[in-house]
Amino acid sequence: MLYYSTALLRSAAPVLTYASKEKLVTGSIVTVALKSTKKSAVIMAMVDKPDFDTTDIVEISDKIYHL
């Protein structure tokens, strides 16, 4: 399993960590579960396995976020 820090799009939420079996590139747009909803997020970086349980990324888009 690989772990990623993600930033939710259109949200002031802090950076959150999610897991994926697939290797993703920085800027990939993904869908993640947050409580009972699904939110779009951007991959910020691959990170080490955290000391807490993580949720899997729900869906991986073919879109990339560019600055």
N, C-alpha and C positions, 0 to 999 in steps of 0.2 A: 504494500500500500504506500502511496505517495501523499504528502501533505502540503497544502498550499494556504498561504495567507490570501484572503480575498477582501475586496472592498465592494460593498453593496452599491449599486447604481441608484442615484436619486435618493440617497439616505445619509444621514449624519451618524449612522451607527459606527462603532469602532471596527477596526480590521478584525475579521473572524477567520478561524482556521477550519478548513474542510479537507476531506480525503478523497482520493480517486485512484483507481487502478491504472489509469492512463497517464502518460507523461504529458504535461501541458506546458505551453509557452507563456511567458509573461505577457499580459494583455488579452489573453483568451477570455471570451465572454462565456459565462456558465450560468446555469440555474441552480440555486441552492434552496434548501428548506430552512425557513426561519419561523419557529413556532408552528402555526398551522397554515402558513402561506408559503408560496414559492416566490423567490426574488431573483432578479438578474444581478450578477456580480462580475467583477473583473479579477483575474488572477494577478496578484501583485508579485509573488515570489514563491518558490519552493522552499519549504521549511523542514526542520527536523521533526521527528515524531514528538508531539506534545505529551505532557504528563497527564492529560485529560482525554476522555473519550471524544471522538469527533463524529460528525455526520458526513455521509458520502455526498459528493456533488451529484445532483439529480440529472442534469443534462449538460452536454458540451456543445456549444454553438460553433459553427465554422467561421464566425466573425471574430475579428481582433480589434481591440480598443487601441487607437493611436492618439498620441498627444499632438 
